[in-house]
Amino acid sequence: MISNDSKIKPICILVMGGPASGKGTYCKKLAEEYGMVHLSIGDVLREQRQQNTEEGKFLDLHMKEFEKNAKLMPSEIVAQFVFKAMTEAGWAKYVFLIDGFVKAKGGYDCWNKMFIKLVDMKFVLYLECSKETMLKRLCKRSLTSGRLDDNDKVFQTRIETFYERTYPCIELFEQDGLVRKVNTENNMDIVYMQVKQAFLEFWPDFAY
């Protein structure tokens, strides 16, 4: 079980959305403009995996096994590395944008079990995007990604997986009154203003 002795809770916003919905784009903009910390779970795990440490070797071993079987890394393991990244960043010193932690029901349960008492969770930012637009963006991005596994079939599977596993978790957060939706199919400047408005609505002292 993760724990922290600090009585000060870090402010956290969970950022959720389908593939190519704009999570990385708008988290980066918020981080640059307001000094927030964007923790992309995929990046956190890749960074830790590449380190020549016992933790890195442990993570590499497990990730190879889960990639082989096309399974998600257990949320309890992911939580340990997210907690480590938050602690190294300064714990309560920054506002954290946590992108990609809740991908399935296990992640939702883990967040509520391991994190919810340790952090000040303001809301869940859900970046909405149609299946058609996500597929179009993924195909466009694949032209420069250099990844051999980037193809329509893989993209369709990723989108379907989002709706099967992740979207039900968004609905659960919505039942708790925590979700703020922003449609990301508009002009980027308009979307970014709406993202900032979402912060203002749930967090009155947020100034932009």
Secondary structure by P-SEA (a helix, b strand, c coil): ccccccccccbbbbbbbcccccaaaaaaaaaaacbbbbbcaaaaaaaaaacccaaaaaaaaaaaaaaaacccccaaaaaaaaaaaaaaacccccccccccccccaaaaaaaaccccccccccbbbbbcccaaaaaaaaaaaacccccccccaaaaaaaaaaaaaccaaaaaaaaaaccbbbbbccccaaaaaaaaaaaaaaacccccc
